[in-house]
C-alpha cells in the first residue's frame, strides 16, 4: 500500500512540474507575441506616416510643377498673342 501511495505522490509531483513548465512556456510565448504585435503596430504606424509624408511631398512637387508650367504657358501665350490673352 505504501508503494502505491509513493507512486501516486511521485506522479502528482511530475504532473505539477509539467504544469509549471507549460505555464512558464505559455507566459514566455505570450510575451513574445505581445512584443511581436507591438513591433508590427509600430512598423505599420511608421509606414502610414511615410506614405503621408511621401504623398504630401508629391503633392507639393506636382503643385510646384503645375505652377511653373502654367507660368511658362502664360509667358509663352503672352509672347505669342501679346495683350490679347
PyMOL CGO cylinders between C-alpha atoms (Angstrom):
from pymol import cmd
from pymol.cgo import CYLINDER

trace = [
    CYLINDER, 0.00, 0.00, 0.00, 2.82, 2.45, 0.79, 0.3, 1, 1, 1, 1, 1, 1,
    CYLINDER, 2.82, 2.45, 0.79, 4.39, 1.75, -2.60, 0.3, 1, 1, 1, 1, 1, 1,
    CYLINDER, 4.39, 1.75, -2.60, 1.16, 2.78, -4.29, 0.3, 1, 1, 1, 1, 1, 1,
    CYLINDER, 1.16, 2.78, -4.29, 1.00, 5.97, -2.20, 0.3, 1, 1, 1, 1, 1, 1,
    CYLINDER, 1.00, 5.97, -2.20, 4.59, 6.82, -3.09, 0.3, 1, 1, 1, 1, 1, 1,
    CYLINDER, 4.59, 6.82, -3.09, 3.85, 6.17, -6.75, 0.3, 1, 1, 1, 1, 1, 1,
    CYLINDER, 3.85, 6.17, -6.75, 0.79, 8.46, -6.64, 0.3, 1, 1, 1, 1, 1, 1,
    CYLINDER, 0.79, 8.46, -6.64, 2.79, 11.22, -4.91, 0.3, 1, 1, 1, 1, 1, 1,
    CYLINDER, 2.79, 11.22, -4.91, 5.59, 10.92, -7.47, 0.3, 1, 1, 1, 1, 1, 1,
    CYLINDER, 5.59, 10.92, -7.47, 3.05, 11.02, -10.30, 0.3, 1, 1, 1, 1, 1, 1,
    CYLINDER, 3.05, 11.02, -10.30, 1.40, 14.12, -8.78, 0.3, 1, 1, 1, 1, 1, 1,
    CYLINDER, 1.40, 14.12, -8.78, 4.77, 15.84, -8.40, 0.3, 1, 1, 1, 1, 1, 1,
    CYLINDER, 4.77, 15.84, -8.40, 5.62, 15.00, -12.02, 0.3, 1, 1, 1, 1, 1, 1,
    CYLINDER, 5.62, 15.00, -12.02, 2.28, 16.42, -13.23, 0.3, 1, 1, 1, 1, 1, 1,
    CYLINDER, 2.28, 16.42, -13.23, 2.75, 19.59, -11.13, 0.3, 1, 1, 1, 1, 1, 1,
    CYLINDER, 2.75, 19.59, -11.13, 6.22, 20.04, -12.63, 0.3, 1, 1, 1, 1, 1, 1,
    CYLINDER, 6.22, 20.04, -12.63, 4.84, 19.58, -16.18, 0.3, 1, 1, 1, 1, 1, 1,
    CYLINDER, 4.84, 19.58, -16.18, 2.05, 22.05, -15.45, 0.3, 1, 1, 1, 1, 1, 1,
    CYLINDER, 2.05, 22.05, -15.45, 4.60, 24.56, -14.09, 0.3, 1, 1, 1, 1, 1, 1,
    CYLINDER, 4.60, 24.56, -14.09, 6.90, 24.31, -17.13, 0.3, 1, 1, 1, 1, 1, 1,
    CYLINDER, 6.90, 24.31, -17.13, 3.94, 24.50, -19.52, 0.3, 1, 1, 1, 1, 1, 1,
    CYLINDER, 3.94, 24.50, -19.52, 2.75, 27.61, -17.73, 0.3, 1, 1, 1, 1, 1, 1,
    CYLINDER, 2.75, 27.61, -17.73, 6.20, 29.18, -18.00, 0.3, 1, 1, 1, 1, 1, 1,
    CYLINDER, 6.20, 29.18, -18.00, 6.40, 28.33, -21.71, 0.3, 1, 1, 1, 1, 1, 1,
    CYLINDER, 6.40, 28.33, -21.71, 2.95, 29.80, -22.29, 0.3, 1, 1, 1, 1, 1, 1,
    CYLINDER, 2.95, 29.80, -22.29, 3.79, 33.04, -20.49, 0.3, 1, 1, 1, 1, 1, 1,
    CYLINDER, 3.79, 33.04, -20.49, 7.05, 33.33, -22.46, 0.3, 1, 1, 1, 1, 1, 1,
    CYLINDER, 7.05, 33.33, -22.46, 5.16, 32.81, -25.71, 0.3, 1, 1, 1, 1, 1, 1,
    CYLINDER, 5.16, 32.81, -25.71, 2.61, 35.44, -24.71, 0.3, 1, 1, 1, 1, 1, 1,
    CYLINDER, 2.61, 35.44, -24.71, 5.40, 37.93, -24.01, 0.3, 1, 1, 1, 1, 1, 1,
    CYLINDER, 5.40, 37.93, -24.01, 6.99, 37.22, -27.39, 0.3, 1, 1, 1, 1, 1, 1,
    CYLINDER, 6.99, 37.22, -27.39, 3.63, 37.55, -29.12, 0.3, 1, 1, 1, 1, 1, 1,
    CYLINDER, 3.63, 37.55, -29.12, 2.97, 40.87, -27.40, 0.3, 1, 1, 1, 1, 1, 1,
    CYLINDER, 2.97, 40.87, -27.40, 6.39, 42.17, -28.41, 0.3, 1, 1, 1, 1, 1, 1,
    CYLINDER, 6.39, 42.17, -28.41, 5.88, 41.00, -31.98, 0.3, 1, 1, 1, 1, 1, 1,
    CYLINDER, 5.88, 41.00, -31.98, 2.46, 42.65, -32.13, 0.3, 1, 1, 1, 1, 1, 1,
    CYLINDER, 2.46, 42.65, -32.13, 3.87, 45.90, -30.75, 0.3, 1, 1, 1, 1, 1, 1,
    CYLINDER, 3.87, 45.90, -30.75, 6.64, 45.85, -33.35, 0.3, 1, 1, 1, 1, 1, 1,
    CYLINDER, 6.64, 45.85, -33.35, 4.13, 45.19, -36.14, 0.3, 1, 1, 1, 1, 1, 1,
    CYLINDER, 4.13, 45.19, -36.14, 1.95, 48.10, -34.98, 0.3, 1, 1, 1, 1, 1, 1,
    CYLINDER, 1.95, 48.10, -34.98, 5.00, 50.34, -34.74, 0.3, 1, 1, 1, 1, 1, 1,
    CYLINDER, 5.00, 50.34, -34.74, 6.07, 49.46, -38.29, 0.3, 1, 1, 1, 1, 1, 1,
    CYLINDER, 6.07, 49.46, -38.29, 2.54, 49.90, -39.61, 0.3, 1, 1, 1, 1, 1, 1,
    CYLINDER, 2.54, 49.90, -39.61, 2.29, 53.31, -37.94, 0.3, 1, 1, 1, 1, 1, 1,
    CYLINDER, 2.29, 53.31, -37.94, 5.58, 54.45, -39.48, 0.3, 1, 1, 1, 1, 1, 1,
    CYLINDER, 5.58, 54.45, -39.48, 4.55, 53.04, -42.85, 0.3, 1, 1, 1, 1, 1, 1,
    CYLINDER, 4.55, 53.04, -42.85, 1.40, 55.19, -42.78, 0.3, 1, 1, 1, 1, 1, 1,
    CYLINDER, 1.40, 55.19, -42.78, 3.42, 58.24, -41.73, 0.3, 1, 1, 1, 1, 1, 1,
    CYLINDER, 3.42, 58.24, -41.73, 5.91, 57.60, -44.53, 0.3, 1, 1, 1, 1, 1, 1,
    CYLINDER, 5.91, 57.60, -44.53, 3.08, 57.27, -47.02, 0.3, 1, 1, 1, 1, 1, 1,
    CYLINDER, 3.08, 57.27, -47.02, 1.51, 60.53, -45.81, 0.3, 1, 1, 1, 1, 1, 1,
    CYLINDER, 1.51, 60.53, -45.81, 4.83, 62.36, -45.98, 0.3, 1, 1, 1, 1, 1, 1,
    CYLINDER, 4.83, 62.36, -45.98, 5.51, 60.96, -49.45, 0.3, 1, 1, 1, 1, 1, 1,
    CYLINDER, 5.51, 60.96, -49.45, 2.01, 61.88, -50.64, 0.3, 1, 1, 1, 1, 1, 1,
    CYLINDER, 2.01, 61.88, -50.64, 2.41, 65.41, -49.27, 0.3, 1, 1, 1, 1, 1, 1,
    CYLINDER, 2.41, 65.41, -49.27, 5.82, 65.71, -50.92, 0.3, 1, 1, 1, 1, 1, 1,
    CYLINDER, 5.82, 65.71, -50.92, 4.48, 64.52, -54.30, 0.3, 1, 1, 1, 1, 1, 1,
    CYLINDER, 4.48, 64.52, -54.30, 1.53, 66.88, -53.98, 0.3, 1, 1, 1, 1, 1, 1,
    CYLINDER, 1.53, 66.88, -53.98, 3.81, 69.82, -53.27, 0.3, 1, 1, 1, 1, 1, 1,
    CYLINDER, 3.81, 69.82, -53.27, 6.11, 68.85, -56.15, 0.3, 1, 1, 1, 1, 1, 1,
    CYLINDER, 6.11, 68.85, -56.15, 3.21, 68.49, -58.55, 0.3, 1, 1, 1, 1, 1, 1,
    CYLINDER, 3.21, 68.49, -58.55, 1.74, 71.84, -57.44, 0.3, 1, 1, 1, 1, 1, 1,
    CYLINDER, 1.74, 71.84, -57.44, 5.13, 73.49, -57.96, 0.3, 1, 1, 1, 1, 1, 1,
    CYLINDER, 5.13, 73.49, -57.96, 5.47, 71.88, -61.38, 0.3, 1, 1, 1, 1, 1, 1,
    CYLINDER, 5.47, 71.88, -61.38, 1.95, 72.89, -62.33, 0.3, 1, 1, 1, 1, 1, 1,
    CYLINDER, 1.95, 72.89, -62.33, 2.56, 76.47, -61.21, 0.3, 1, 1, 1, 1, 1, 1,
    CYLINDER, 2.56, 76.47, -61.21, 5.85, 76.70, -63.06, 0.3, 1, 1, 1, 1, 1, 1,
    CYLINDER, 5.85, 76.70, -63.06, 4.30, 75.12, -66.15, 0.3, 1, 1, 1, 1, 1, 1,
    CYLINDER, 4.30, 75.12, -66.15, 1.31, 77.45, -66.01, 0.3, 1, 1, 1, 1, 1, 1,
    CYLINDER, 1.31, 77.45, -66.01, 3.53, 80.50, -65.62, 0.3, 1, 1, 1, 1, 1, 1,
    CYLINDER, 3.53, 80.50, -65.62, 5.60, 79.26, -68.56, 0.3, 1, 1, 1, 1, 1, 1,
    CYLINDER, 5.60, 79.26, -68.56, 2.42, 78.75, -70.61, 0.3, 1, 1, 1, 1, 1, 1,
    CYLINDER, 2.42, 78.75, -70.61, 1.20, 82.21, -69.72, 0.3, 1, 1, 1, 1, 1, 1,
    CYLINDER, 1.20, 82.21, -69.72, 4.52, 83.71, -70.68, 0.3, 1, 1, 1, 1, 1, 1,
    CYLINDER, 4.52, 83.71, -70.68, 4.57, 81.83, -73.98, 0.3, 1, 1, 1, 1, 1, 1,
    CYLINDER, 4.57, 81.83, -73.98, 0.97, 82.84, -74.71, 0.3, 1, 1, 1, 1, 1, 1,
    CYLINDER, 0.97, 82.84, -74.71, 1.79, 86.45, -73.94, 0.3, 1, 1, 1, 1, 1, 1,
    CYLINDER, 1.79, 86.45, -73.94, 4.76, 86.23, -76.22, 0.3, 1, 1, 1, 1, 1, 1,
    CYLINDER, 4.76, 86.23, -76.22, 2.63, 84.78, -79.00, 0.3, 1, 1, 1, 1, 1, 1,
    CYLINDER, 2.63, 84.78, -79.00, -0.50, 86.91, -78.69, 0.3, 1, 1, 1, 1, 1, 1,
    CYLINDER, -0.50, 86.91, -78.69, 0.70, 89.95, -76.82, 0.3, 1, 1, 1, 1, 1, 1,
    CYLINDER, 0.70, 89.95, -76.82, -2.02, 91.74, -74.86, 0.3, 1, 1, 1, 1, 1, 1,
    CYLINDER, -2.02, 91.74, -74.86, -4.88, 89.75, -76.39, 0.3, 1, 1, 1, 1, 1, 1,
    CYLINDER, -4.88, 89.75, -76.39, -4.62, 86.95, -73.84, 0.3, 1, 1, 1, 1, 1, 1,
]
cmd.load_cgo(trace, "trace")
